[in-house]
Amino acid sequence: MLQAGSDKVKALVGEAEGVSYLVKVLARYRKNDPDNADEVEFVENLWNSLCFALTRTMDNQVRFAKAEGLELMLNMIRKKKKAKYGAIRALDFALLKCGPNCEKFVDKGGLKVLFAEYMTMGTKQKKKADARLVEEHVMSLICELFRHLSDVRYLRLFRKFQEHDYVKVDRLVELHERYMTSLEQAEREFKKDKAERKAEADAEELYDFKIDAGLFTLQCIDFVMGFVATAGDPKLRERMVQLLHQQDSSLDVVKGVLQEYFDHMEDIQTNDSLKQVLEAIIGML
């Protein structure tokens, strides 16, 4: 019923303490993995239900935080059990457009956990598809934090990219180049397939294809690159420019990705904070 996506159903679940119940049941898997295939399916259904309950509903996101869901998810990621991947996904939904949860996430020590995953994501998953999903959720989380944090919490986030001789900037450029290369290859194959079938390549169809091929993750990566490059640290920006130059790239390429993202946001209200921030970053780049 939750997976039908009804806002009314999500509200009813929240009012009936359903979010708190899901957190409590999932807490059983903080230290131990499911024992068999049936239990694996059961737990996956729990994660799906929790994520749907948190989608586009601030009330349930706040209920999740009150039920100590943020602390539980961070604990699960630290334990490095199978529940870790569900926890990363749930955090992404819990923080999406939710400033209070973003602030609490930082206060609970979330930055250390998140950036430990950021530096190693994609290296431990056996399946490429699993690695891509982890990268998508981690980068989406960092985007939300940049959008909603301010003052001391924002500085703590930004300093993550300054510490240890800008190693996290190196990682950011590495991710940008990997996703750019993958998408360029996917686009060539898409156009080749269209040509062989003598079919016209529609621009919107191509964009949707690229989203499925990882464009959203690249947009998140470049959104973070834009935040970091325009934050006022000239040495950090110089490091990023040098690394991009070594890959025969530049900040103009990053700007192009963000401009395409902006151009496909017509359905979002002009006062939406995401659109405003994105427009400002493009201007500064």
C-alpha positions as CSV (number, residue, x, y, z in Angstrom):
1,M,0.0,0.0,0.0
2,L,2.8,2.4,0.9
3,Q,4.6,1.6,-2.4
4,A,1.6,3.0,-4.3
5,G,3.0,6.4,-3.4
6,S,-0.1,7.9,-1.9
7,D,0.6,11.0,0.2
8,K,-2.6,10.3,2.2
9,V,-1.4,6.8,3.0
10,K,2.0,8.1,4.0
11,A,0.3,10.6,6.4
12,L,-1.8,7.8,7.9
13,V,1.3,5.7,8.4
14,G,3.0,8.5,10.2
15,E,0.0,9.3,12.4
16,A,-0.2,5.7,13.4
17,E,3.4,5.6,14.5
18,G,4.3,3.5,11.5
19,V,7.6,5.2,10.9
20,S,8.7,4.6,14.5
21,Y,7.6,1.0,14.2
22,L,9.7,0.5,11.0
23,V,12.7,1.9,12.7
24,K,12.3,-0.4,15.7
25,V,11.9,-3.5,13.5
26,L,14.9,-2.6,11.4
27,A,17.0,-2.1,14.6
28,R,17.1,-5.9,14.9
29,Y,19.4,-6.0,11.9
30,R,21.9,-3.5,13.3
31,K,24.4,-6.2,14.3
32,N,23.1,-9.3,12.5
33,D,22.3,-10.0,8.8
34,P,19.1,-11.8,7.7
35,D,19.5,-15.6,8.0
36,N,17.7,-16.8,4.8
37,A,16.2,-15.7,1.5
38,D,12.8,-15.1,3.0
39,E,14.2,-12.9,5.7
40,V,16.3,-11.0,3.1
41,E,13.1,-10.3,1.2
42,F,11.3,-9.3,4.4
43,V,14.0,-6.8,5.3
44,E,14.1,-5.4,1.8
45,N,10.4,-4.8,2.0
46,L,10.9,-2.9,5.3
47,W,13.5,-0.7,3.7
48,N,11.2,0.0,0.8
49,S,8.3,0.9,3.1
50,L,10.5,3.2,5.2
51,C,11.8,5.0,2.2
52,F,8.4,5.5,0.6
53,A,7.1,6.7,4.0
54,L,9.9,9.4,4.0
55,T,9.4,10.5,0.4
56,R,8.3,14.2,0.1
57,T,6.7,14.3,3.6
58,M,8.4,16.5,6.2
59,D,6.2,15.3,9.0
60,N,7.4,11.7,8.6
61,Q,11.0,12.9,8.2
62,V,10.7,14.6,11.6
63,R,9.1,11.6,13.1
64,F,12.0,9.5,11.8
65,A,14.5,11.7,13.6
66,K,12.4,11.7,16.8
67,A,12.5,7.9,16.7
68,E,16.3,8.1,16.7
69,G,16.3,6.9,13.1
70,L,19.3,9.0,12.2
71,E,21.4,7.5,15.0
72,L,20.3,4.0,14.0
73,M,21.2,4.5,10.3
74,L,24.7,5.9,11.2
75,N,25.2,2.9,13.5
76,M,24.3,0.5,10.8
77,I,26.7,2.1,8.4
78,R,29.5,1.8,11.0
79,K,28.8,-1.9,11.6
80,K,29.3,-2.6,7.9
81,K,26.6,-5.3,7.8
82,K,24.2,-5.8,4.9
83,A,21.9,-3.2,6.5
84,K,24.5,-0.6,5.7
85,Y,23.2,-0.1,2.1
86,G,19.6,0.3,3.2
87,A,20.7,2.8,5.8
88,I,22.5,4.9,3.3
89,R,19.4,4.9,1.1
90,A,17.1,5.7,4.0
91,L,19.3,8.6,5.1
92,D,19.0,10.1,1.6
93,F,15.2,10.1,1.8
94,A,15.3,11.4,5.4
95,L,17.4,14.4,4.6
96,L,15.9,15.3,1.2
97,K,14.6,18.9,1.5
98,C,14.6,18.6,5.3
99,G,16.8,21.2,6.9
100,P,16.2,20.1,10.5
101,N,17.3,16.6,9.7
102,C,20.4,17.8,7.9
103,E,21.4,19.8,11.0
104,K,20.7,16.8,13.3
105,F,22.7,14.6,11.0
106,V,25.8,16.8,11.5
107,D,25.2,17.1,15.2
108,K,25.1,13.3,15.6
109,G,28.5,12.8,13.9
110,G,27.1,12.0,10.5
111,L,29.9,13.8,8.5
112,K,32.6,11.4,9.7
113,V,30.5,8.4,8.7
114,L,29.4,9.9,5.4
115,F,32.8,10.9,4.2
116,A,34.4,7.6,5.2
117,E,31.9,6.0,2.9
118,Y,32.5,8.7,0.3
119,M,36.2,7.9,0.1
120,T,35.6,4.1,-0.3
121,M,32.3,3.8,-2.1
122,G,32.3,1.8,-5.3
123,T,35.3,-0.2,-4.1
124,K,33.6,-2.9,-2.0
125,Q,30.4,-3.7,-3.8
126,K,30.6,-6.8,-6.0
127,K,28.0,-5.7,-8.4
128,K,28.5,-2.5,-10.5
129,A,24.8,-1.7,-10.1
130,D,25.1,-1.8,-6.3
131,A,28.2,0.5,-6.5
132,R,26.3,3.0,-8.6
133,L,23.4,3.1,-6.2
134,V,25.6,3.7,-3.2
135,E,27.4,6.5,-5.1
136,E,24.1,8.1,-6.1
137,H,22.8,8.2,-2.5
138,V,26.1,9.4,-1.0
139,M,26.4,12.2,-3.5
140,S,22.7,13.1,-3.1
141,L,23.3,13.3,0.7
142,I,26.2,15.7,0.3
143,C,24.2,17.9,-2.0
144,E,21.4,18.1,0.5
145,L,23.8,19.1,3.3
146,F,25.3,21.8,1.2
147,R,21.9,23.2,0.4
148,H,20.5,23.2,3.9
149,L,23.4,23.8,6.3
150,S,24.6,27.2,7.5
151,D,27.0,28.8,9.8
152,V,29.2,26.4,11.8
153,R,27.7,23.3,10.4
154,Y,28.3,24.5,6.8
155,L,31.9,25.3,7.7
156,R,32.3,21.8,9.1
157,L,31.0,20.3,5.8
158,F,33.2,22.6,3.6
159,R,36.3,21.9,5.7
160,K,36.0,18.2,4.8
161,F,37.1,19.2,1.3
162,Q,40.0,21.2,2.7
163,E,41.5,18.7,5.0
164,H,44.4,16.2,4.3
165,D,45.7,18.2,1.4
166,Y,42.4,18.4,-0.5
167,V,42.2,14.6,-0.9
168,K,38.4,14.7,-1.1
169,V,38.6,17.2,-4.0
170,D,40.8,14.6,-5.8
171,R,38.1,12.0,-5.2
172,L,35.4,14.4,-6.5
173,V,37.3,15.0,-9.8
174,E,37.9,11.3,-10.1
175,L,34.2,10.6,-9.8
176,H,33.3,13.4,-12.2
177,E,35.7,12.0,-14.9
178,R,34.5,8.4,-14.4
179,Y,30.8,9.3,-14.8
180,M,31.5,11.7,-17.7
181,T,33.4,9.0,-19.6
182,S,30.7,6.4,-18.9
183,L,27.9,8.8,-20.1
184,E,29.7,9.8,-23.2
185,Q,30.1,6.2,-24.2
186,A,26.4,5.5,-23.3
187,E,25.3,8.4,-25.5
188,R,27.4,7.2,-28.4
189,E,25.8,3.8,-28.2
190,F,22.4,5.3,-27.9
191,K,22.9,7.4,-31.1
192,K,24.5,4.4,-32.9
193,D,21.5,2.2,-32.1
194,K,19.1,4.9,-33.3
195,A,21.1,5.3,-36.6
196,E,21.1,1.6,-37.2
197,R,17.3,1.4,-36.7
198,K,16.9,4.6,-38.8
199,A,15.0,6.1,-35.9
200,E,15.1,9.8,-34.9
201,A,16.9,10.6,-31.7
202,D,14.6,12.7,-29.6
203,A,16.3,15.1,-27.2
204,E,14.0,14.3,-24.2
205,E,14.4,10.6,-24.9
206,L,18.2,11.0,-24.9
207,Y,18.0,12.9,-21.6
208,D,15.9,10.2,-20.0
209,F,18.3,7.5,-21.3
210,K,21.2,9.4,-19.7
211,I,19.4,9.7,-16.4
212,D,19.1,5.9,-16.4
213,A,22.8,5.7,-17.3
214,G,24.0,7.7,-14.3
215,L,23.4,11.4,-15.2
216,F,21.7,12.2,-12.0
217,T,24.8,11.0,-10.0
218,L,27.0,13.1,-12.3
219,Q,24.7,16.1,-11.7
220,C,25.1,15.6,-7.9
221,I,28.9,15.3,-8.2
222,D,29.1,18.5,-10.3
223,F,26.7,20.3,-8.0
224,V,29.1,19.6,-5.1
225,M,32.0,20.6,-7.3
226,G,30.2,23.9,-8.0
227,F,29.6,24.5,-4.3
228,V,33.2,23.7,-3.4
229,A,34.8,25.7,-6.3
230,T,32.9,28.8,-5.5
231,A,33.2,28.7,-1.7
232,G,36.1,31.2,-1.6
233,D,39.2,29.0,-1.1
234,P,41.5,29.9,-4.1
235,K,43.9,27.0,-3.4
236,L,41.1,24.5,-3.4
237,R,39.7,25.9,-6.6
238,E,43.2,25.9,-8.2
239,R,43.6,22.2,-7.2
240,M,40.3,21.3,-8.8
241,V,41.2,23.2,-12.0
242,Q,44.6,21.5,-12.2
243,L,43.1,18.0,-11.7
244,L,40.5,18.7,-14.4
245,H,43.1,20.0,-16.8
246,Q,45.1,16.8,-16.3
247,Q,42.0,15.0,-17.6
248,D,41.6,17.4,-20.6
249,S,38.6,18.9,-18.8
250,S,37.7,22.2,-17.1
251,L,35.2,23.9,-14.9
252,D,33.4,24.8,-18.2
253,V,32.5,21.1,-18.5
254,V,31.1,21.1,-15.0
255,K,29.2,24.3,-15.8
256,G,27.7,22.6,-18.9
257,V,26.5,19.6,-16.8
258,L,24.8,22.0,-14.3
259,Q,23.3,24.1,-17.1
260,E,21.7,21.0,-18.6
261,Y,20.4,20.1,-15.2
262,F,19.0,23.7,-14.8
263,D,17.4,23.6,-18.3
264,H,15.4,20.5,-17.4
265,M,13.9,22.0,-14.3
266,E,11.0,23.9,-16.0
267,D,8.5,22.0,-13.9
268,I,10.0,23.3,-10.7
269,Q,8.7,26.6,-9.3
270,T,11.0,29.5,-9.8
271,N,11.2,30.1,-6.1
272,D,12.4,26.6,-5.4
273,S,15.7,26.9,-3.4
274,L,17.4,24.2,-5.5
275,K,16.8,26.1,-8.7
276,Q,18.0,29.4,-7.2
277,V,21.1,27.9,-5.8
278,L,21.9,26.1,-9.0
279,E,21.5,29.3,-11.0
280,A,23.8,31.1,-8.6
281,I,26.5,28.5,-8.9
282,I,26.4,28.5,-12.7
283,G,26.8,32.2,-12.6
284,M,29.8,32.1,-10.3
285,L,31.5,29.3,-12.4
